[in-house]
Amino acid sequence: MSRYSMVVQWSNEDQLFLVTIPEFADRVVMPCTHGRTREEAIRNGEEVIEMYLEAWQVEGESIPEPSTLQIA
């Protein structure tokens, strides 16, 4: 699976887990997907990452680099 970050947060208003992908924030409307359970939200997030990466590659667009956590 990809090395892109996913933030999964509960929304009381929507009664769903919402998923954002920080590396895609300047190119994709956030939140980008959701799920009724945390597991479903994560699966949907992984599908969205794959979908955008494939589309950007086909269209010849630049692909954002995954963020890395560096611990000193």
QUIVENVEN-V37503 format. One record per backbone hydrogen bond with DSSP energy under -0.5 kcal/mol. CO is the residue of the C=O (numbers start at 1). NH is the residue of the N-H. E is the energy in kcal/mol with one decimal. If there is no record, write none. Layout:
BEGIN
co-><CO CO>
nh-><NH NH>
e-><E E>
END
This chain:
BEGIN
co-><6 7 7 9 10 11 11 16 16 17 18 19 19 20 20 21 22 24 24 33 35 37 38 39 40 41 42 43 44 45 46 47 48 49 50 51 52 53 54 55 56 56 57 68 69 70>
nh-><8 9 20 18 12 15 16 11 18 35 9 32 33 7 22 24 25 27 28 19 17 41 42 43 44 45 46 47 48 49 50 51 52 53 54 55 56 57 58 59 60 61 60 70 71 72>
e-><-0.6 -0.5 -2.2 -3.4 -0.6 -2.2 -1.0 -2.5 -0.6 -1.8 -2.4 -2.1 -1.2 -2.9 -0.5 -2.1 -1.4 -2.1 -1.9 -2.7 -2.9 -2.4 -2.4 -2.5 -2.6 -2.5 -2.5 -2.1 -2.3 -2.3 -2.2 -2.6 -2.7 -2.5 -2.5 -2.4 -3.0 -2.1 -2.5 -2.4 -0.5 -2.4 -1.0 -0.6 -0.6 -0.6>
END
